[in-house]
Amino acid sequence: MARTGRRTFHHSDFDAGALAAARSGRAISVCLPARDEEATVGAIVTSVRRALMAEAGGVNLVDEVLVVDDGSVDGTARAAEAAGAHVVTAGRSGGGKGQALQVALAESRGDLLVFLDADVEHFGAHFVTGLLGPLLTDDDVALVKGFYERPVDGAVSGGGRVTELVARPVIDLLFPRLAGVRQPLAGETAAPRSVLEKTGLDPDYGIEMGVLIDVADRFGIEAVAQVDLGVRIHRNRPLAELRHEATDVLRAALTRTRALPPGADEDR
């Protein structure tokens, strides 16, 4: 088994059939927050269903694919429904990624939840089996984070600007025990429902940082597993659009150190 740490894996370590046999009656939901992802969401839903849902001819591993439409103005909802997803609308149109995942937590029925980003172009069902593997084979795992190469502008790596310029420096300075987490802001993640209900979910782009810090605090960093998912190709947003995300990530970290009281910057 290819590992680089106690709970670091490669997606190829896990076989879908073996995982289906190991789930012991636990319901599994795959959830995608999506805003204006008509071009990619349908293919992701189709890939998961065909490979991992018995009703679509796949392995009996996943029970539902849930897409939360977060204020899309394109055909995201139609594309997801056509591919076989259960589509729900976020409570407040365009409320943010965290709010969309709060809706997913409330509306899904799984005991284990897999979260995927809906803008991935080079998607494979191994994203799901890789994320589920540690949860289904080790009861002590409370959170699984994916990591991957992120090509940008023709280079084999270089994606993840908010990660490199905000998340990693914040972790280095304030949460050094998390320094070994390779993609702290990865949208590809999985956890038991019981864990997410205990930690809660931030309502904005700070959700990934917040969950990671909270799980490490409550369950210990050893309860966080990581899985190499290979290559992740997705839509890279212009730099100007990343300020809001970076602010949310920084807020999530600072509120957990009490350096920034909750709600202190809401009027800005």
N, C-alpha and C positions, 0 to 999 in steps of 0.2 A: 504494500500500500504506500503510495507516494505522499509522504508527510514531511513538513519542515518544522513541526512543533507538535506539542501534545495533542492539540485539537486543530491542526491545520491539514486540510485534505485537498485532493484534486477531484474534480467532478467525476472522473473515470473510476474512482474508488467505489462508486455506488451503481448497482444494477437496478433498473426499474422493477423488474419482477421480484427480486429479493426484497426490495423496500415494500412492495405491495403486500408481500407475505408477512412483513414485520410490523405492519401498522396496527395490528391487533384491534380492529374495529374503530380506530380513531378516524374521525372525519377530517378531510383535508380540503382547504379552500385556497385557490390561487387568486390573488386580488391585484388589480391594476388600477391605480389612479390615472386618469387620462384627460388631458385638455388639448384639443386640436391635434389629435394623433391619428386622424383618419388613414393616413398613408401606411401606418405600421401596425396598429392595434389588431386588425383583423387577422393578419398573418400570425401574430403571437398567439392569439386565442386558438386559431386552427391548429397550430403546432402542438400546443398543450393538450387539446382535446383528442387529436388523432393518436398521439403517442401515449397518453397517460389516463384517459377516461374510457372505461369499458363501453359506455353507451355510444362512443364514437369509433369503436374498434381498437382502442388502445389497451394498455395494461390498466388494471383496476387499482389505480393509485390516488387519483384526484377525484373529488366528489363534485366540485363546482368551480367554474371560472367566473369571477365577479369583476365587472368593470364599473368603476365609479366615474361618471362623466362630470368633470369639474368645470362647468361653464363653457363647454366647447361651442364654437360658432361654425364648425365644419360638420362633416358627417361621421364623427367619431362614434356616436351612439349607434347609428345605423350599421356601420361596419362591424362593430363588436357584436351586435345582435345577430347580424347575418352569419357571423362565424360561430354562433352558438353560445355566446356569453350571456350571463344574467346581468343586465345593465340597470344601475340605479343612478340617481342624480344627487350630487353633493347638496347638502342642506342650504348653503348660500353660494350662489353662482360665482365661480372663480375664487372661492374662499381660501384656497391654498392647499398644498400637498398634504399637510398634516390633517387638515379638516377632512379631505377626501379619504384618508386612511382611517380616521375616526368613524366615518360612515361605513367603510369596509368592515371594520371591526364589529360594528353594530348590526350590519345587514347580513354578514356571512354566517355560515353555520358550522364552520370547521373547528375542530379541537386544535389543529395546527394550521397556521396561516403562513402562506408564502406571498411576499410582496414583490412585484416586478414593475419596472418602469415600462411605459407603453411606447417609448420612442426608439426602441432597439431595432436596428435593421438586420443585424446578423444574429438572429435569435435561434436557439435550439432548445429542445425539451430538456437537455442536460442541465440547463439553468435550474429547473425545478427539482430534478432528482439530486443534483449537487447540494442544493439548499436543504432539502428534506433529509438527506442521508445522515448527518450528525444527529438530528432530532430523533430519528427512528431507530438509531443504533446505540444511543447513549442517553439515558434518562437524566443525566446531570447537565446536559446542554440546555441553556435557557435562551440563547440567541445565536443565530448563524448569519454571518456577514459574507457576501461574495466579494471576491477581488478579481482583477482582470487587467489585461493590457487595454489601453484606450487610445487608439490611433487618432491623430488629428492632423489635417492639412498634409496628408501623404506620409507623415512620420509614423513609426510603429508605436510611439507613445507621445505623451504631451497633453492628453486630456486631463480634466479634473483640476481646473484652475482654482476653484474655491477650496478644494481639498488641500492643495499645496500652499496656497497663500493665506488661508484662514484656519482651516480645521487642524492641519498638522502643527502650525505654530502654537495654537491654543492648547492642543494636547500636550506638546512638549513643555509648555510653561505651567499649565494648571492641572493636567491629568496625565502625568508621565507614565502611569501604570497602563495606559491605553496606547502607548507608543508603538506596540507591535501590531496594532490593527491596521491592515494595509489600505483598506478603502473605508474609512470611518463614515463617509457620506453615501455609501453604496445604496442605491434603491433596491437592489436585489438582496433581500434579507428574509429570514423566516424565524418564527418563534411560536411557542404554545400560546393559545388564547389566554390561559391563566396568567402567564408572565406579563403580557401586554395590558391586561386588566389591572394588574398590580402597579405597573410603572406608569401607565397613562401614555398619551400621545400628544406631543406638542401640536398646535393647530397650524403650523406654517412649515417653512423649509428647515426649521431647526429640529424637525422630528427625528432624523437619523442620529444627530449628535446627542439629542436628549435621551433617546432610548438606550443608546450605547452607554452613556454615563450612568443612567439609572440602573440598568441591568448589572453593570460592573459593581455598583455600590451595593445593590440589594443581594445579588447572588454570587458575586466574586468574578474577577476577570477570567478565572479558569472556566467559568460557565459559558464563555463566548467562544464559539468555533468559527473558523474561517475556511472558505472553499474557493479554490482556484477555478474560475469558470471559463478561462481561456481568453477570448477576445470579445470586447464589447464595442460595437460600432453604433453610434447614435448621433442625433442632431446636436451639434455644438452651438450653443447660443452666443450671440455677440457679447463682448465684454461688458457693455453698458447694461445689459439685462441681468448681470450676475450680482449687482450691488445688493439688491433686495435679498437674494438668497444668502449672500455672505453676512448681511446684517442679522438675519434670522439665526444662522448658525452661531454667530458670536453671542447673540442674546441667550440662546439655549445654554451655552456654556457658562456665561457670566451669572445668570440667575441661579445656577446650581452651585456657584461659589459664594452667592450672596453679595457679590461685587455690584450686581445690578438688581435692584428689587423688581419683582414681577410687575409688569405694566408700566415701568418707569419711563419708557420711551414711546408710549402709545400715541402721544400727540405730535410726534415728530413726522 
